[in-house]
Amino acid sequence: MEISRNHLARALAIIDSRYRLNGVRQLSGRALLVVVSAGDGASERLIALSHSVADRKRNPDIARAEYRLLATLRRAGLAVAQPLHLAVDHEPPYFITSFIAGAPRYSAQDGPAFCRRLAALLTEVHALDPDAVDLSYLPRQGDPLAEYLDSTCAADERIRAAMWRAANSVEPNASVLLHGDFWLGNLLWQGEALSGIIDWEDAMLGDPLGDLGKSRLEMLWALGEAAMREYSDAYLALNPQLDAGALPFWDLWGAARLPHFASFAADAAKAADMRRQYERFVKSAIDALDAGQE
């Protein structure tokens, strides 16, 4: 993301007239670390966030939607960044938030307890009542799902075919707020305390099993099969009102969006292991779906 220093300085002045831009550092493809000084001379860190071309094509107003969602989540008491300024007069649009100190945790000494805590966090996200707050500006899960199932160039024809076979028999659960990319890399911790849930650009309204299915595969890769099962069982125990029968369908929905992640592994051996885990995960979900059709 490229933002001119002049534009960024004007945006900062709107947030606080005392702010002076000290420096900028790229954190990721969509995130800039912005260091400012305030009136007392002390430095402060902020974050500027934009969206990819693909995200903006999917939702031309995605910056406003994510900014608005963060404000709603803050009011609801979730651990998210404070939205400070939305710059829709820039191309691409971007917004500035507070900085959340912390780092992801990819392991824990007490693995089962950590998995149960993650399940509780996802439950907290899903507990936000879409009828109590206005979330009508968010996309609905059915739109990207239909787009994937209708695609003639799907990444994995096995997944697409299995989901098509089961689509008419899947009974969706009541729609909730989905994070859309709930995984260990988007959870920040300071010691044992959660400091923030980040990266809400994929948020949508839909079946909570959609979030669970995608994050199950992420858990498998990061912590192993036993941890994935502990996490899944804990989430379903916390949400007994859900019909979990369609979980294999949503496992495939998650897998369909993640086939490339094995290529991001640190080495060839890890990548090969992730690909094997992916294949077993997909086969298990397809077998479960097909067995349910018999």
Residue frames relative to the residue before (quaternion, step in Angstrom):
aa qw qx qy qz dx dy dz
M 1.0000 0.0000 0.0000 0.0000 0.00 0.00 0.00
E 0.1210 -0.7885 0.6005 0.0549 3.57 -0.89 0.94
I 0.0409 0.7595 -0.6462 0.0636 3.55 -0.83 1.10
S 0.4361 -0.6927 0.4967 0.2885 3.57 -0.76 0.96
R 0.5803 -0.5942 0.4258 0.3590 3.54 -1.09 0.69
N 0.6212 0.5472 -0.3509 0.4377 3.60 1.04 -0.68
H 0.6685 0.4870 -0.3060 0.4715 3.56 0.93 -0.89
L 0.6555 0.5117 -0.3101 0.4607 3.55 0.95 -0.88
A 0.6411 0.5237 -0.3254 0.4570 3.60 0.99 -0.79
R 0.6428 0.5086 -0.3284 0.4693 3.61 1.02 -0.75
A 0.6452 0.5161 -0.3231 0.4616 3.58 1.00 -0.82
L 0.6513 0.5176 -0.3161 0.4560 3.57 0.96 -0.84
A 0.6398 0.5338 -0.3251 0.4472 3.59 1.02 -0.78
I 0.6100 0.5346 -0.3504 0.4683 3.57 1.14 -0.58
I 0.6430 0.5173 -0.3189 0.4661 3.58 1.03 -0.78
D 0.7701 -0.1341 0.1517 0.6049 3.56 0.87 -1.03
S 0.4235 -0.7419 0.4606 0.2412 3.58 -0.52 1.17
R 0.6335 0.5402 -0.3382 0.4388 3.61 1.20 -0.33
Y 0.5386 0.6586 -0.4008 0.3398 3.58 1.21 -0.40
R 0.0457 -0.7564 0.6524 0.0132 3.52 -1.09 0.87
L 0.4316 -0.7216 0.4834 0.2435 3.56 -0.82 1.01
N 0.1775 -0.8043 0.5625 0.0724 3.55 -0.74 1.11
G 0.7941 -0.2017 0.1659 0.5488 3.57 0.97 -0.78
V 0.2092 -0.7554 0.6124 0.1030 3.52 -1.34 0.43
R 0.0128 0.7906 -0.6121 0.0141 3.57 -1.03 0.81
Q 0.4351 -0.6959 0.5103 0.2568 3.56 -0.93 0.96
L 0.1964 -0.7875 0.5759 0.0978 3.58 -0.82 1.01
S 0.7744 -0.0846 0.0870 0.6210 3.56 1.09 -0.76
G 0.7464 -0.3926 0.2712 0.4639 3.55 -1.25 -0.12
R 0.7861 0.2964 -0.1554 0.5197 3.57 1.12 -0.57
A 0.7371 0.4338 -0.2159 0.4711 3.61 1.19 -0.25
L 0.1069 -0.7577 0.6420 0.0480 3.53 -1.08 0.90
L 0.3071 -0.6889 0.6208 0.2135 3.53 -1.12 0.76
V 0.1082 -0.8010 0.5887 0.0118 3.57 -0.67 1.13
V 0.1320 -0.7947 0.5906 0.0481 3.58 -0.63 1.13
V 0.0278 -0.8052 0.5913 -0.0358 3.55 -0.75 1.09
S 0.2802 -0.6972 0.6172 0.2333 3.53 -1.32 0.25
A 0.3075 -0.7438 0.5685 0.1705 3.55 -1.09 0.79
G 0.7835 -0.3728 0.2239 0.4439 3.55 -1.29 -0.07
D 0.7021 0.4583 -0.2793 0.4680 3.59 1.07 -0.63
G 0.5891 -0.6100 0.3532 0.3952 3.56 1.27 0.11
A 0.5393 0.6163 -0.4075 0.4041 3.59 1.23 -0.23
S 0.4112 -0.7081 0.5169 0.2497 3.57 -1.07 0.71
E 0.1081 -0.7740 0.6229 0.0345 3.54 -1.22 0.63
R 0.2990 -0.7562 0.5573 0.1681 3.55 -1.09 0.75
L 0.0475 -0.7602 0.6478 0.0117 3.55 -1.09 0.86
I 0.3164 -0.7256 0.5752 0.2064 3.56 -1.31 0.18
A 0.1490 -0.7494 0.6383 0.0943 3.58 -1.04 0.86
L 0.0897 -0.8204 0.5645 -0.0166 3.57 -0.80 1.08
S 0.0296 -0.7672 0.6405 0.0171 3.54 -1.05 0.85
H 0.4168 -0.7047 0.5212 0.2407 3.59 -1.27 -0.18
S 0.5843 -0.6032 0.4253 0.3375 3.53 -1.19 0.61
V 0.6654 -0.4760 0.3869 0.4253 3.54 -1.30 0.25
A 0.6530 0.5186 -0.3163 0.4524 3.59 0.96 -0.87
D 0.6543 0.5051 -0.3180 0.4644 3.59 0.95 -0.83
R 0.6826 0.4799 -0.2927 0.4670 3.59 0.96 -0.84
K 0.6063 0.5251 -0.3593 0.4770 3.57 1.13 -0.50
R 0.6480 0.5143 -0.3048 0.4718 3.56 1.04 -0.82
N 0.7888 -0.0240 0.0455 0.6125 3.57 1.02 -0.81
P 0.2948 -0.7988 0.4934 0.1774 3.62 -0.11 1.21
D 0.7317 0.3789 -0.2285 0.5186 3.61 1.17 -0.45
I 0.2413 0.8298 -0.4806 0.1491 3.57 1.19 0.53
A 0.6073 0.5534 -0.3690 0.4345 3.62 1.04 -0.64
R 0.6685 0.4854 -0.2996 0.4772 3.57 0.91 -0.89
A 0.6473 0.5312 -0.3257 0.4391 3.59 0.98 -0.83
E 0.6868 0.4668 -0.2979 0.4708 3.60 0.84 -0.90
Y 0.6272 0.5366 -0.3286 0.4590 3.58 1.00 -0.81
R 0.6741 0.4901 -0.2867 0.4724 3.56 0.92 -0.93
L 0.6416 0.5283 -0.3268 0.4499 3.58 1.00 -0.82
L 0.6310 0.5345 -0.3419 0.4464 3.60 0.94 -0.81
A 0.6377 0.5192 -0.3306 0.4631 3.58 0.98 -0.80
T 0.6499 0.5105 -0.3122 0.4686 3.59 0.98 -0.83
L 0.6771 0.4957 -0.2958 0.4565 3.57 0.90 -0.91
R 0.6128 0.5367 -0.3493 0.4630 3.60 1.05 -0.69
R 0.6641 0.5003 -0.3075 0.4628 3.57 0.92 -0.88
A 0.6770 0.4863 -0.2859 0.4728 3.57 1.13 -0.66
G 0.5644 -0.6466 0.3622 0.3636 3.58 1.27 -0.05
L 0.4570 0.6705 -0.4736 0.3426 3.61 1.18 0.26
A 0.5205 -0.6525 0.4657 0.2941 3.54 -1.20 0.65
V 0.3039 0.7289 -0.5494 0.2729 3.56 0.13 1.32
A 0.6373 -0.5311 0.3934 0.3962 3.57 -1.27 0.32
Q 0.4745 -0.6458 0.5192 0.2971 3.54 -1.22 0.56
P 0.3141 -0.7399 0.5556 0.2126 3.64 -0.63 1.01
L 0.1857 -0.8369 0.5131 0.0424 3.58 -0.77 1.07
H 0.8039 -0.0951 0.0956 0.5793 3.60 0.98 -0.77
L 0.1913 -0.7610 0.6137 0.0872 3.55 -1.04 0.93
A 0.1329 -0.8031 0.5797 0.0352 3.58 -0.68 1.14
V 0.0268 -0.8229 0.5670 -0.0244 3.57 -0.01 1.30
D 0.5906 0.5702 -0.3708 0.4341 3.60 1.27 -0.08
H 0.6186 0.5095 -0.3403 0.4919 3.59 1.30 0.21
E 0.2256 -0.7581 0.5937 0.1480 3.57 -1.17 0.55
P 0.4617 -0.3453 -0.7879 0.2166 1.53 -0.94 2.29
P 0.6198 -0.5101 0.4143 0.4291 3.60 -1.21 0.29
Y 0.0198 -0.7858 0.6180 0.0129 3.56 -1.14 0.59
F 0.1597 -0.7690 0.6002 0.1513 3.53 -1.30 0.10
I 0.3520 -0.7252 0.5629 0.1826 3.52 -1.27 0.52
T 0.0681 -0.7913 0.6075 0.0090 3.55 -1.01 0.90
S 0.6247 -0.4709 0.4434 0.4375 3.51 -1.35 0.01
F 0.4697 -0.6465 0.5246 0.2935 3.55 -1.30 0.37
I 0.2027 -0.7583 0.6077 0.1207 3.57 -1.00 0.85
A 0.2999 -0.7488 0.5650 0.1734 3.57 -0.63 1.11
G 0.5153 0.6307 -0.4734 0.3355 3.55 -1.07 0.69
A 0.2262 -0.7586 0.5975 0.1278 3.54 -1.33 0.08
P 0.5659 -0.5848 0.4414 0.3781 3.61 -1.14 0.48
R 0.2406 -0.7238 0.6244 0.1684 3.54 -1.30 0.46
Y 0.1433 -0.8152 0.5591 0.0480 3.55 -0.69 1.12
S 0.7570 0.1626 -0.1550 0.6136 3.56 1.30 0.27
A 0.0850 -0.7794 0.6178 0.0596 3.55 -1.28 0.25
Q 0.5608 -0.6064 0.4390 0.3536 3.56 -1.09 0.68
D 0.7512 0.2570 -0.1562 0.5875 3.56 1.00 -0.83
G 0.2265 -0.8428 0.4740 0.1175 3.55 0.26 1.29
P 0.6857 0.4812 -0.3139 0.4469 3.65 0.73 -0.94
A 0.6579 0.4995 -0.3213 0.4630 3.60 0.93 -0.83
F 0.6286 0.5281 -0.3304 0.4657 3.58 1.03 -0.77
C 0.6512 0.5126 -0.3164 0.4616 3.60 0.94 -0.84
R 0.6568 0.4992 -0.3142 0.4698 3.57 0.98 -0.80
R 0.6322 0.5231 -0.3360 0.4623 3.56 1.07 -0.68
L 0.6282 0.5226 -0.3336 0.4700 3.59 1.02 -0.74
A 0.6332 0.5231 -0.3289 0.4660 3.58 1.02 -0.78
A 0.6493 0.5094 -0.3173 0.4671 3.58 1.03 -0.74
L 0.6275 0.5319 -0.3352 0.4592 3.59 1.06 -0.71
L 0.6617 0.4862 -0.3136 0.4769 3.58 0.91 -0.86
T 0.6156 0.5384 -0.3394 0.4648 3.57 1.06 -0.72
E 0.6304 0.5376 -0.3306 0.4520 3.59 1.02 -0.78
V 0.6303 0.5152 -0.3312 0.4771 3.59 1.00 -0.79
H 0.7211 0.4621 -0.2544 0.4492 3.56 0.81 -1.00
A 0.6022 0.5947 -0.3522 0.3996 3.58 1.21 -0.40
L 0.5087 0.6288 -0.4404 0.3898 3.60 1.22 -0.23
D 0.3492 -0.7796 0.4895 0.1753 3.56 -0.56 1.19
P 0.3603 -0.7550 0.5023 0.2187 3.64 -0.49 1.13
D 0.6433 0.5184 -0.3284 0.4577 3.59 1.20 -0.42
A 0.6596 0.5138 -0.3065 0.4549 3.57 1.22 -0.41
V 0.7601 0.1864 -0.1236 0.6101 3.58 1.22 -0.47
D 0.5110 -0.6511 0.4658 0.3131 3.56 -1.13 0.58
L 0.0709 0.7854 -0.6086 0.0879 3.56 -0.54 1.24
S 0.2926 0.8109 -0.4686 0.1930 3.56 1.27 0.37
Y 0.6155 0.5674 -0.3424 0.4266 3.60 1.19 -0.40
L 0.5838 0.5811 -0.3769 0.4236 3.61 1.24 -0.20
P 0.5230 -0.6157 0.4710 0.3543 3.61 -1.10 0.58
R 0.3888 -0.6998 0.5476 0.2433 3.54 -1.28 0.38
Q 0.6292 -0.5979 0.3623 0.3396 3.50 -1.04 0.89
G 0.6174 0.5882 -0.3500 0.3877 3.59 1.02 -0.71
D 0.6155 0.5755 -0.3549 0.4050 3.58 1.10 -0.61
P 0.7174 0.3972 -0.2795 0.4994 3.67 0.72 -0.89
L 0.5981 0.5622 -0.3666 0.4380 3.59 1.13 -0.59
A 0.6676 0.4857 -0.2998 0.4781 3.58 0.89 -0.93
E 0.6300 0.5387 -0.3366 0.4469 3.58 1.01 -0.79
Y 0.6666 0.4907 -0.3086 0.4686 3.57 0.97 -0.83
L 0.6964 0.4818 -0.2916 0.4449 3.59 0.80 -0.95
D 0.6879 0.4718 -0.2810 0.4745 3.59 1.11 -0.61
S 0.5231 0.6746 -0.4051 0.3275 3.56 1.23 -0.38
T 0.3211 -0.7379 0.5614 0.1931 3.55 -1.04 0.81
C 0.7196 0.3698 -0.2397 0.5366 3.58 1.27 -0.07
A 0.1266 0.8226 -0.5404 0.1234 3.58 1.01 0.86
A 0.5820 -0.6185 0.4034 0.3407 3.55 -1.04 0.78
D 0.8064 0.0874 -0.0141 0.5847 3.60 0.98 -0.74
E 0.3250 -0.7861 0.4962 0.1737 3.56 -0.25 1.27
R 0.5769 0.5826 -0.3899 0.4192 3.63 1.10 -0.59
I 0.6748 0.4941 -0.2891 0.4658 3.56 0.92 -0.97
R 0.6587 0.5203 -0.3088 0.4472 3.54 0.86 -1.00
A 0.6796 0.4933 -0.2978 0.4539 3.60 0.87 -0.95
A 0.6635 0.5014 -0.3128 0.4588 3.60 0.92 -0.85
M 0.6584 0.4948 -0.3160 0.4711 3.59 0.98 -0.77
W 0.6175 0.5331 -0.3478 0.4621 3.58 1.02 -0.69
R 0.6570 0.5271 -0.3183 0.4350 3.58 0.91 -0.94
A 0.7609 0.3907 -0.1962 0.4795 3.56 1.04 -0.82
A 0.4507 0.7501 -0.4294 0.2232 3.58 1.22 -0.42
N 0.7134 0.4719 -0.2785 0.4369 3.61 0.85 -0.89
S 0.7022 0.4607 -0.2702 0.4708 3.59 1.18 -0.42
V 0.5390 0.6231 -0.4079 0.3935 3.59 1.24 -0.15
E 0.1804 -0.7686 0.6075 0.0870 3.55 -0.79 1.07
P 0.2890 -0.7948 0.5003 0.1855 3.61 -0.32 1.16
N 0.4483 -0.6416 0.5521 0.2874 3.51 -1.24 0.59
A 0.6893 -0.4580 0.3474 0.4409 3.55 -1.28 0.27
S 0.5209 -0.6756 0.4392 0.2817 3.53 -0.96 0.95
V 0.0279 -0.7760 0.6299 -0.0119 3.55 -1.06 0.91
L 0.6159 -0.4838 0.4410 0.4384 3.53 -1.34 -0.05
L 0.1367 -0.7695 0.6207 0.0630 3.58 -0.86 1.02
H 0.4573 -0.6497 0.5270 0.3017 3.56 -1.02 0.76
G 0.3478 -0.7753 0.4584 0.2602 3.56 1.01 -0.81
D 0.7956 0.0519 -0.0267 0.6030 3.60 1.19 -0.46
F 0.1577 0.8171 -0.5304 0.1618 3.54 0.87 1.04
W 0.3185 0.7157 -0.5673 0.2541 3.56 -0.42 1.26
L 0.7422 -0.4523 0.2597 0.4208 3.55 -1.29 0.31
G 0.6485 0.5500 -0.3203 0.4175 3.60 1.04 -0.70
N 0.7097 0.4252 -0.2546 0.5007 3.58 1.22 -0.37
L 0.6149 0.4793 -0.3549 0.5160 3.57 1.28 0.40
L 0.1469 -0.8042 0.5735 0.0525 3.58 -0.66 1.11
W 0.1133 -0.8016 0.5870 0.0081 3.54 -1.00 0.95
Q 0.1339 -0.7097 0.6793 0.1303 3.49 -1.33 0.48
G 0.7840 -0.0869 -0.0041 0.6146 3.53 -0.12 1.30
E 0.7936 -0.2449 0.2122 0.5149 3.55 -0.78 -1.06
A 0.6278 0.5671 -0.3242 0.4233 3.59 1.28 -0.21
L 0.4288 -0.6671 0.5445 0.2733 3.57 -0.98 0.86
S 0.1673 -0.7997 0.5679 0.1002 3.59 -0.82 0.94
G 0.8318 -0.1436 0.0817 0.5298 3.61 1.06 -0.42
I 0.2577 -0.6919 0.6502 0.1792 3.51 -1.35 0.51
I 0.0967 -0.8433 0.5287 -0.0070 3.57 -0.52 1.18
D 0.8009 0.3500 -0.2385 0.4233 3.53 -1.46 0.00
W 0.1363 0.8155 -0.5360 0.1706 3.53 0.35 1.35
E 0.3490 0.7831 -0.4735 0.2021 3.62 1.17 0.25
D 0.7004 0.4424 -0.2687 0.4915 3.61 1.21 -0.43
A 0.3348 0.7670 -0.4926 0.2387 3.60 1.24 0.20
M 0.0851 0.7739 -0.6212 0.0889 3.54 -1.10 0.79
L 0.4537 -0.6349 0.5363 0.3215 3.54 -1.33 -0.02
G 0.3505 0.7482 -0.5065 0.2465 3.56 -0.80 0.91
D 0.7572 -0.3534 0.2889 0.4672 3.53 -1.36 -0.27
P 0.4781 -0.6938 0.4485 0.2981 3.63 -0.72 0.99
L 0.5795 0.5837 -0.3847 0.4190 3.60 1.14 -0.45
G 0.5268 0.6165 -0.4127 0.4148 3.59 1.22 -0.28
D 0.6609 0.4707 -0.2910 0.5069 3.57 0.98 -0.86
L 0.6607 0.5177 -0.3172 0.4414 3.57 0.90 -0.91
G 0.6677 0.5216 -0.3146 0.4280 3.59 0.84 -0.93
K 0.6787 0.4800 -0.2950 0.4711 3.56 0.87 -0.92
S 0.7029 0.4620 -0.2848 0.4598 3.58 0.88 -0.89
R 0.5447 0.6014 -0.4056 0.4208 3.62 1.15 -0.40
L 0.6634 0.4872 -0.3076 0.4773 3.57 0.94 -0.84
E 0.6285 0.5237 -0.3299 0.4710 3.59 1.01 -0.77
M 0.6506 0.5078 -0.3098 0.4721 3.58 1.00 -0.83
L 0.6090 0.5514 -0.3449 0.4540 3.58 1.02 -0.78
W 0.6871 0.4829 -0.2832 0.4631 3.57 0.86 -0.94
A 0.7416 0.4444 -0.2400 0.4415 3.56 0.85 -0.96
L 0.8497 0.1821 -0.0301 0.4939 3.58 0.79 -1.04
G 0.5991 -0.6016 0.3570 0.3895 3.59 1.23 -0.09
E 0.7079 -0.5040 0.3081 0.3872 3.53 -1.32 0.38
A 0.6423 0.5231 -0.3446 0.4416 3.62 0.91 -0.80
A 0.6552 0.5023 -0.3104 0.4712 3.58 0.98 -0.82
M 0.6198 0.5401 -0.3432 0.4543 3.58 0.99 -0.79
R 0.6816 0.4784 -0.2936 0.4695 3.58 0.91 -0.87
E 0.6212 0.5335 -0.3396 0.4628 3.59 1.00 -0.77
Y 0.6571 0.5126 -0.2901 0.4704 3.56 0.95 -0.95
S 0.6800 0.4924 -0.2939 0.4570 3.60 0.83 -0.96
D 0.6682 0.4992 -0.3034 0.4607 3.58 0.87 -0.96
A 0.6537 0.5130 -0.3190 0.4557 3.59 0.96 -0.85
Y 0.6496 0.5109 -0.3273 0.4581 3.59 0.94 -0.84
L 0.6922 0.4728 -0.2901 0.4617 3.60 0.82 -0.94
A 0.6203 0.5286 -0.3466 0.4644 3.61 1.09 -0.61
L 0.6704 0.4828 -0.2910 0.4825 3.59 1.09 -0.69
N 0.7680 0.2821 -0.1427 0.5570 3.58 1.24 -0.42
P 0.0049 0.8626 -0.5058 0.0099 3.61 0.69 1.07
Q 0.5691 0.6076 -0.3831 0.4002 3.59 1.22 -0.30
L 0.6025 0.5906 -0.3564 0.4015 3.59 1.20 -0.37
D 0.3501 -0.6671 0.6119 0.2408 3.53 -1.22 0.65
A 0.1944 -0.8317 0.5144 0.0764 3.58 -0.29 1.29
G 0.3988 0.7578 -0.4548 0.2447 3.58 1.23 0.00
A 0.7126 0.4458 -0.2554 0.4777 3.58 1.11 -0.65
L 0.3361 0.7734 -0.4943 0.2108 3.64 1.19 0.13
P 0.6227 0.5300 -0.3750 0.4368 3.68 0.90 -0.66
F 0.6047 0.5503 -0.3506 0.4568 3.60 1.09 -0.69
W 0.7264 0.4207 -0.2456 0.4849 3.56 0.89 -0.95
D 0.5161 0.5816 -0.4209 0.4671 3.59 1.25 -0.27
L 0.6763 0.4777 -0.2886 0.4809 3.58 0.97 -0.86
W 0.5873 0.5573 -0.3621 0.4619 3.58 1.08 -0.68
G 0.6708 0.4746 -0.2950 0.4876 3.58 0.98 -0.81
A 0.6722 0.5076 -0.3048 0.4445 3.57 0.87 -0.91
A 0.6164 0.5608 -0.3430 0.4336 3.58 1.08 -0.72
R 0.7134 0.4407 -0.2511 0.4835 3.59 1.13 -0.57
L 0.7610 0.4111 -0.1867 0.4657 3.60 1.24 -0.21
P 0.3502 0.7769 -0.4946 0.1707 3.67 1.03 0.21
H 0.6636 0.5313 -0.2976 0.4345 3.60 1.17 -0.51
F 0.5238 0.6900 -0.4098 0.2857 3.59 1.17 -0.39
A 0.5747 0.5939 -0.3919 0.4042 3.61 1.06 -0.52
S 0.6193 0.5602 -0.3466 0.4272 3.58 1.15 -0.54
F 0.6416 0.5247 -0.3265 0.4543 3.60 1.26 -0.24
A 0.4027 0.7339 -0.4679 0.2832 3.61 1.25 0.08
A 0.6320 -0.5801 0.3748 0.3516 3.53 -1.23 0.58
D 0.8088 0.0202 0.0094 0.5876 3.61 1.04 -0.61
A 0.7080 -0.4802 0.3176 0.4089 3.54 -1.32 0.29
A 0.6376 0.5347 -0.3393 0.4387 3.60 1.00 -0.76
K 0.6610 0.4913 -0.3029 0.4794 3.58 0.97 -0.85
A 0.6369 0.5267 -0.3306 0.4557 3.57 0.97 -0.80
A 0.6543 0.5076 -0.3117 0.4659 3.57 0.97 -0.83
D 0.6410 0.5184 -0.3193 0.4673 3.56 1.02 -0.79
M 0.6496 0.5111 -0.3142 0.4670 3.58 0.98 -0.85
R 0.6444 0.5128 -0.3283 0.4626 3.59 0.98 -0.76
R 0.6367 0.5107 -0.3320 0.4729 3.60 1.02 -0.76
Q 0.6433 0.5112 -0.3197 0.4717 3.59 0.96 -0.83
Y 0.6338 0.5368 -0.3225 0.4542 3.57 1.00 -0.85
E 0.6726 0.5006 -0.3017 0.4539 3.58 0.87 -0.94
R 0.6594 0.4932 -0.3157 0.4714 3.61 0.95 -0.82
F 0.6314 0.5403 -0.3215 0.4539 3.57 1.02 -0.84
V 0.6803 0.4861 -0.2803 0.4716 3.57 0.88 -0.96
K 0.6659 0.5035 -0.3116 0.4539 3.59 0.87 -0.93
S 0.6433 0.5247 -0.3264 0.4520 3.58 0.95 -0.85
A 0.6740 0.4891 -0.2994 0.4656 3.59 0.93 -0.88
I 0.6526 0.5051 -0.3211 0.4647 3.60 0.94 -0.83
D 0.6484 0.5147 -0.3198 0.4608 3.59 0.93 -0.87
A 0.6614 0.5037 -0.3091 0.4619 3.59 0.96 -0.86
L 0.6476 0.5117 -0.3205 0.4648 3.59 0.99 -0.81
D 0.6841 0.4854 -0.2969 0.4563 3.56 0.86 -0.95
A 0.6258 0.5299 -0.3457 0.4562 3.59 1.05 -0.73
G 0.6569 0.5197 -0.3053 0.4530 3.57 1.07 -0.69
Q 0.6468 0.5179 -0.3161 0.4620 3.57 1.23 -0.39
E 0.5829 0.6131 -0.3704 0.3837 3.59 1.23 -0.37
